């Protein structure tokens, strides 16, 4: 557990090593029962729910291009740096705060997250 999490009553989960993703790549990792989509853009990690909010397709099977995540199933698109919907604008991905500690990538999950 990372100390930064204790003060905010959240849990921090180690996802992977900081060198496992190249810049411009995304991959799905597990945090307990949750699928987490981890991206690295311009040296920064971003973590989101692993499934499209439309019909639950795995986002890691889609594309990451030009700062957009595109779902392979129905082409819904999301901003890769904040998870906001691009097409449709009303969509949004659940974001998870990311921390790199001693070359390991950790995400914060709230109690009650699946």
Backbone as a printed PyTorch tensor [residue, N CA C, xyz], in Angstrom:
tensor([[[  0.8440,  -1.1700,   0.0000],
         [  0.0000,   0.0000,   0.0000],
         [  0.8990,   1.2460,   0.0000]],

        [[  0.5030,   2.2490,  -0.7420],
         [  1.2590,   3.4860,  -0.8230],
         [  0.7530,   4.4240,   0.2550]],

        [[  1.6610,   5.0790,   1.0140],
         [  1.2650,   5.9550,   2.1130],
         [  0.3240,   7.0690,   1.6870]],

        [[  0.5020,   7.6040,   0.4540],
         [ -0.3470,   8.6950,   0.0030],
         [ -1.8160,   8.3130,   0.0200]],

        [[ -2.1220,   7.0500,  -0.0960],
         [ -3.5160,   6.5990,  -0.1270],
         [ -4.1480,   6.6030,   1.2600]],

        [[ -3.3820,   6.3270,   2.2850],
         [ -3.9370,   6.1660,   3.6210],
         [ -4.6670,   7.4080,   4.1130]],

        [[ -4.1500,   8.5630,   3.8140],
         [ -4.7460,   9.8010,   4.3050],
         [ -6.0900,  10.1050,   3.6590]],

        [[ -6.3640,   9.5190,   2.5120],
         [ -7.6120,   9.8260,   1.8000],
         [ -8.6010,   8.6680,   1.8150]],

        [[ -8.3580,   7.6550,   2.5990],
         [ -9.2570,   6.5130,   2.7210],
         [ -9.5390,   5.8500,   1.3740]],

        [[ -8.5170,   5.6680,   0.6280],
         [ -8.6160,   4.9450,  -0.6340],
         [ -7.5630,   3.8480,  -0.6220]],

        [[ -7.6450,   2.9930,  -1.5890],
         [ -6.6580,   1.9290,  -1.7310],
         [ -5.8160,   2.2150,  -2.9550]],

        [[ -4.5430,   1.8930,  -2.8820],
         [ -3.6680,   2.0020,  -4.0350],
         [ -3.2920,   0.5890,  -4.4570]],

        [[ -3.4090,   0.3290,  -5.7540],
         [ -3.1560,  -1.0010,  -6.2940],
         [ -2.0200,  -0.8990,  -7.3070]],

        [[ -1.0180,  -1.7670,  -7.1550],
         [  0.0700,  -1.8010,  -8.1370],
         [ -0.4340,  -2.4580,  -9.4100]],

        [[ -0.2360,  -1.7690, -10.5430],
         [ -0.7330,  -2.2500, -11.8310],
         [  0.3730,  -2.9130, -12.6580]],

        [[  1.5370,  -2.2600, -12.7270],
         [  2.6180,  -2.8030, -13.5530],
         [  3.8970,  -2.0200, -13.2750]],

        [[  4.9500,  -2.4190, -13.9350],
         [  6.1920,  -1.6620, -13.8830],
         [  6.1090,  -0.4570, -14.8120]],

        [[  6.7910,   0.6030, -14.4780],
         [  6.7300,   1.8420, -15.2590],
         [  7.2880,   1.6690, -16.6710]],

        [[  8.1050,   0.6470, -16.8930],
         [  8.6870,   0.4230, -18.2150],
         [  7.8860,  -0.5360, -19.0880]],

        [[  6.7350,  -0.9930, -18.6180],
         [  5.9560,  -1.9740, -19.3770],
         [  5.1880,  -1.3600, -20.5460]],

        [[  4.9680,  -0.0570, -20.5310],
         [  4.2760,   0.6070, -21.6390],
         [  5.2010,   1.6170, -22.2970]],

        [[  5.1950,   1.6200, -23.6210],
         [  5.9000,   2.6440, -24.3840],
         [  4.9810,   3.8460, -24.5080]],

        [[  5.5640,   4.9840, -24.7820],
         [  4.7680,   6.1840, -25.0280],
         [  3.8560,   5.9350, -26.2250]],

        [[  2.5910,   6.2960, -26.0910],
         [  1.6280,   6.0970, -27.1690],
         [  0.9570,   4.7380, -27.1710]],

        [[  1.2040,   3.9280, -26.1240],
         [  0.5930,   2.6010, -26.0370],
         [ -0.4720,   2.5670, -24.9480]],

        [[ -1.3820,   1.6000, -25.0810],
         [ -2.3620,   1.3270, -24.0320],
         [ -2.4740,  -0.1800, -23.8670]],

        [[ -2.8240,  -0.5850, -22.6430],
         [ -2.9510,  -2.0070, -22.3460],
         [ -3.9200,  -2.1680, -21.1860]],

        [[ -4.5770,  -3.3040, -21.1400],
         [ -5.5080,  -3.6120, -20.0640],
         [ -4.7750,  -4.3630, -18.9570]],

        [[ -5.0120,  -3.9650, -17.7170],
         [ -4.4700,  -4.6390, -16.5400],
         [ -5.6200,  -4.9280, -15.5940]],

        [[ -5.4150,  -5.8150, -14.6440],
         [ -6.4330,  -6.1610, -13.6630],
         [ -6.0830,  -5.5390, -12.3220]],

        [[ -7.1060,  -5.0280, -11.6540],
         [ -6.9950,  -4.5690, -10.2710],
         [ -8.1260,  -5.2820,  -9.5330]],

        [[ -7.8270,  -6.4290,  -8.9700],
         [ -8.8780,  -7.2570,  -8.3880],
         [ -9.7950,  -7.7290,  -9.5060]],

        [[-11.0870,  -7.4010,  -9.3870],
         [-12.0630,  -7.7880, -10.4040],
         [-12.2180,  -6.7420, -11.5020]],

        [[-11.5110,  -5.6260, -11.3780],
         [-11.6600,  -4.5320, -12.3460],
         [-10.6680,  -4.6230, -13.4860]],

        [[-11.1570,  -4.3430, -14.6950],
         [-10.2810,  -4.1640, -15.8530],
         [ -9.9150,  -2.6870, -15.9010]],

        [[ -8.6250,  -2.4110, -15.9480],
         [ -8.1180,  -1.0340, -15.9760],
         [ -7.3700,  -0.8190, -17.2900]],

        [[ -7.7590,   0.2200, -18.0280],
         [ -7.0530,   0.5980, -19.2420],
         [ -5.9750,   1.6000, -18.8480]],

        [[ -4.7200,   1.2270, -19.0560],
         [ -3.5970,   2.1070, -18.7320],
         [ -2.9820,   2.5950, -20.0250]],

        [[ -2.7650,   3.9170, -20.1150],
         [ -2.1640,   4.5400, -21.2930],
         [ -0.9410,   5.3270, -20.8650]],

        [[ -0.0280,   5.4920, -21.7950],
         [  1.1160,   6.3740, -21.5550],
         [  1.1720,   7.3490, -22.7160]],

        [[  1.0230,   8.6310, -22.3980],
         [  1.0100,   9.6850, -23.4080],
         [  1.9540,  10.7930, -22.9570]],

        [[  2.9090,  11.1220, -23.8170],
         [  3.9050,  12.1530, -23.5010],
         [  4.5490,  11.9210, -22.1370]],

        [[  4.8520,  10.6550, -21.8560],
         [  5.5300,  10.3140, -20.6140],
         [  4.6350,  10.2320, -19.3900]],

        [[  3.3550,  10.5110, -19.5330],
         [  2.4140,  10.4940, -18.4090],
         [  1.4740,   9.3010, -18.5130]],

        [[  1.2080,   8.6680, -17.3840],
         [  0.2620,   7.5560, -17.3470],
         [ -1.1310,   8.0750, -17.0490]],

        [[ -2.1260,   7.4200, -17.6430],
         [ -3.5380,   7.7130, -17.4140],
         [ -4.2450,   6.3770, -17.2670]],

        [[ -5.1730,   6.2850, -16.3160],
         [ -5.8900,   5.0250, -16.0790],
         [ -7.3920,   5.2670, -16.1140]],

        [[ -8.0960,   4.3730, -16.8060],
         [ -9.5500,   4.4720, -16.9750],
         [-10.1810,   3.0990, -16.8170]],

        [[-11.5030,   3.1140, -16.7020],
         [-12.2290,   1.8380, -16.7250],
         [-11.8570,   1.1110, -18.0040]],

        [[-11.8060,  -0.1870, -17.9510],
         [-11.3230,  -0.9600, -19.0920],
         [-12.3550,  -1.2760, -20.1520]],

        [[-13.6230,  -0.9570, -19.8760],
         [-14.6840,  -1.2890, -20.8240],
         [-15.4330,  -0.0390, -21.2480]],

        [[-15.8360,  -0.0050, -22.4980],
         [-16.5950,   1.1130, -23.0430],
         [-17.9360,   1.2260, -22.3160]],

        [[-18.3420,   2.4460, -21.9390],
         [-19.6300,   2.6000, -21.2540],
         [-20.8300,   2.3280, -22.1630]],

        [[-20.6080,   2.2310, -23.4550],
         [-21.7140,   1.9950, -24.3850],
         [-22.2750,   0.5800, -24.2390]],

        [[-21.4730,  -0.4190, -24.5730],
         [-21.9470,  -1.7920, -24.4600],
         [-20.8950,  -2.7280, -23.8740]],

        [[-19.9330,  -2.1690, -23.1680],
         [-18.9860,  -2.9760, -22.4160],
         [-17.8480,  -3.6040, -23.1840]],

        [[-17.6070,  -3.1790, -24.4200],
         [-16.4890,  -3.7320, -25.1960],
         [-15.1620,  -3.3540, -24.5360]],

        [[-14.1760,  -4.2370, -24.6430],
         [-12.8520,  -3.9830, -24.0740],
         [-12.1700,  -2.8490, -24.8410]],

        [[-11.8500,  -1.7720, -24.1430],
         [-11.2280,  -0.6200, -24.8020],
         [ -9.8140,  -0.9140, -25.2950]],

        [[ -9.1200,  -1.8470, -24.6570],
         [ -7.7570,  -2.1840, -25.0910],
         [ -7.7380,  -2.7940, -26.4850]],

        [[ -8.8780,  -3.2910, -26.9570],
         [ -8.9550,  -3.8370, -28.3070],
         [ -9.1750,  -2.7490, -29.3550]],

        [[ -9.3830,  -1.5190, -28.8880],
         [ -9.5790,  -0.3890, -29.7890],
         [ -8.2560,   0.2340, -30.1930]],

        [[ -8.3050,   1.5380, -30.4840],
         [ -7.1250,   2.2550, -30.9700],
         [ -6.8060,   3.4390, -30.0690]],

        [[ -5.5320,   3.7600, -29.9840],
         [ -5.0550,   4.9780, -29.3500],
         [ -4.2830,   5.7250, -30.4220]],

        [[ -4.8380,   6.8470, -30.8610],
         [ -4.2260,   7.5750, -31.9650],
         [ -4.5460,   9.0600, -31.8340]],

        [[ -3.5260,   9.8860, -31.9010],
         [ -3.7350,  11.3260, -31.8740],
         [ -4.4430,  11.8270, -30.6340]],

        [[ -4.2190,  11.1900, -29.5020],
         [ -4.8520,  11.6250, -28.2610],
         [ -6.2780,  11.1440, -28.0960]],

        [[ -6.7180,  10.2200, -28.9600],
         [ -8.0720,   9.6760, -28.8770],
         [ -8.0270,   8.1720, -28.6460]],

        [[ -8.9060,   7.7110, -27.7570],
         [ -9.1630,   6.2890, -27.5930],
         [-10.4200,   6.0120, -28.4060]],

        [[-10.3760,   5.0460, -29.2950],
         [-11.5440,   4.6830, -30.0980],
         [-11.9110,   3.2370, -29.8040]],

        [[-13.1460,   3.0230, -29.3720],
         [-13.6380,   1.6870, -29.0830],
         [-13.7880,   0.9210, -30.3870]],

        [[-13.3140,  -0.3110, -30.4080],
         [-13.3620,  -1.1280, -31.6190],
         [-14.7880,  -1.5450, -31.9840]],

        [[-15.6720,  -1.6540, -30.9980],
         [-17.0110,  -2.1870, -31.2590],
         [-17.8930,  -1.2260, -32.0440]],

        [[-18.0360,   0.0040, -31.5590],
         [-18.9680,   0.9350, -32.2000],
         [-18.3540,   2.3100, -32.4570]],

        [[-17.0160,   2.3910, -32.3430],
         [-16.2570,   3.5960, -32.6960],
         [-16.5130,   4.7920, -31.7740]],

        [[-17.0120,   4.5630, -30.5620],
         [-17.1100,   5.6640, -29.6040],
         [-15.6970,   6.1440, -29.3190]],

        [[-15.5370,   7.4660, -29.1010],
         [-14.2080,   8.0390, -28.8920],
         [-14.1420,   8.8300, -27.5910]],

        [[-12.9610,   8.7840, -26.9780],
         [-12.7150,   9.4480, -25.7060],
         [-11.3760,  10.1630, -25.7460]],

        [[-11.2990,  11.3090, -25.0690],
         [-10.0470,  12.0340, -24.9290],
         [ -9.1150,  11.1820, -24.0730]],

        [[ -7.9260,  10.9150, -24.5680],
         [ -6.9950,  10.0110, -23.8820],
         [ -6.3640,  10.6290, -22.6450]],

        [[ -6.4200,  11.9310, -22.4680],
         [ -5.7880,  12.5390, -21.3010],
         [ -6.7590,  12.8690, -20.1760]],

        [[ -8.0830,  12.8090, -20.4420],
         [ -9.0210,  13.1020, -19.3590],
         [-10.2520,  12.1950, -19.3430]],

        [[-10.4140,  11.3210, -20.3280],
         [-11.5140,  10.3740, -20.3470],
         [-12.8480,  10.9190, -20.7970]],

        [[-12.8970,  12.2120, -21.1710],
         [-14.1620,  12.8020, -21.6070],
         [-14.5470,  12.2960, -22.9880]],

        [[-15.8530,  12.1700, -23.2040],
         [-16.3500,  11.7190, -24.4860],
         [-16.1200,  12.7370, -25.5840]],

        [[-15.7150,  12.2680, -26.7410],
         [-15.5630,  13.0970, -27.9370],
         [-16.7360,  12.8120, -28.8720]],

        [[-17.0320,  11.5240, -29.0430],
         [-18.1520,  11.1070, -29.8780],
         [-18.7600,   9.8510, -29.2580]],

        [[-19.8470,   9.9710, -28.5110],
         [-20.6270,  11.1720, -28.2170],
         [-20.0350,  11.9590, -27.0450]],

        [[-20.3160,  13.2470, -27.0200],
         [-19.7980,  14.1240, -25.9610],
         [-20.3620,  13.7730, -24.5840]],

        [[-21.5310,  13.1750, -24.5430],
         [-22.1650,  12.8530, -23.2600],
         [-21.5100,  11.6630, -22.5550]],

        [[-20.6610,  10.9170, -23.2510],
         [-19.9920,   9.7530, -22.6540],
         [-18.8060,  10.2010, -21.8140]],

        [[-18.3810,   9.3260, -20.9210],
         [-17.2220,   9.6340, -20.0780],
         [-16.6810,   8.3360, -19.4990]],

        [[-15.3670,   8.2530, -19.4140],
         [-14.7260,   7.0970, -18.7830],
         [-14.4250,   7.4180, -17.3290]],

        [[-14.5870,   6.4230, -16.4600],
         [-14.1890,   6.5930, -15.0630],
         [-12.6700,   6.6530, -15.0230]],

        [[-12.1550,   7.6890, -14.3780],
         [-10.7030,   7.9040, -14.2750],
         [-10.2000,   7.4360, -12.9140]],

        [[ -8.9850,   6.9500, -12.8930],
         [ -8.3260,   6.5520, -11.6620],
         [ -7.0200,   7.3330, -11.5340]],

        [[ -6.7870,   8.0030, -10.4050],
         [ -5.5040,   8.6840, -10.2080],
         [ -4.3450,   7.6910, -10.2920]],

        [[ -3.2630,   8.1280, -10.9120],
         [ -2.0940,   7.2790, -11.1450],
         [ -0.8820,   7.8870, -10.4580]],

        [[ -0.0680,   7.0130,  -9.8740],
         [  1.1880,   7.4340,  -9.2400],
         [  2.2870,   6.4640,  -9.6520]],

        [[  3.4660,   6.9840,  -9.8960],
         [  4.6300,   6.1440, -10.1610],
         [  5.5330,   6.2550,  -8.9430]],

        [[  5.7280,   5.1240,  -8.2730],
         [  6.5420,   5.0690,  -7.0570],
         [  7.5590,   3.9590,  -7.2470]],

        [[  8.8320,   4.3190,  -7.1670],
         [  9.9280,   3.3600,  -7.3040],
         [  9.7710,   2.5060,  -8.5630]],

        [[  9.4850,   3.1630,  -9.6950],
         [  9.3830,   2.5390, -11.0250],
         [  8.2100,   1.5650, -11.1500]],

        [[  7.2230,   1.7110, -10.2570],
         [  6.0120,   0.9060, -10.3450],
         [  4.8210,   1.8470, -10.4970]],

        [[  3.8300,   1.4290, -11.3130],
         [  2.6360,   2.2290, -11.5530],
         [  1.5400,   1.7460, -10.6090]],

        [[  1.0010,   2.6890,  -9.8350],
         [ -0.0770,   2.4160,  -8.8830],
         [ -1.2890,   3.2490,  -9.2900]],

        [[ -2.4810,   2.6810,  -9.0880],
         [ -3.6950,   3.4790,  -9.2720],
         [ -4.4590,   3.5080,  -7.9550]],

        [[ -5.2080,   4.5830,  -7.7630],
         [ -6.0540,   4.7120,  -6.5910],
         [ -7.4520,   4.1970,  -6.9260]],

        [[ -7.9740,   3.3460,  -6.0810],
         [ -9.3470,   2.8800,  -6.2190],
         [-10.0940,   3.2230,  -4.9370]],

        [[-11.3630,   3.5410,  -5.0910],
         [-12.1730,   3.8900,  -3.9340],
         [-12.7820,   2.6360,  -3.3330]],

        [[-13.0260,   2.6540,  -2.0200],
         [-13.7330,   1.5120,  -1.4320],
         [-15.0730,   1.3330,  -2.1590]],

        [[-15.3980,   0.1010,  -2.4570],
         [-16.6430,  -0.1730,  -3.1540],
         [-16.4760,  -0.3170,  -4.6570]],

        [[-15.3280,   0.1060,  -5.2260],
         [-15.0920,  -0.1540,  -6.6460],
         [-15.0640,  -1.6720,  -6.8130]],

        [[-15.6490,  -2.1680,  -7.8950],
         [-15.6800,  -3.6290,  -8.0640],
         [-14.2890,  -4.2240,  -8.1370]]])
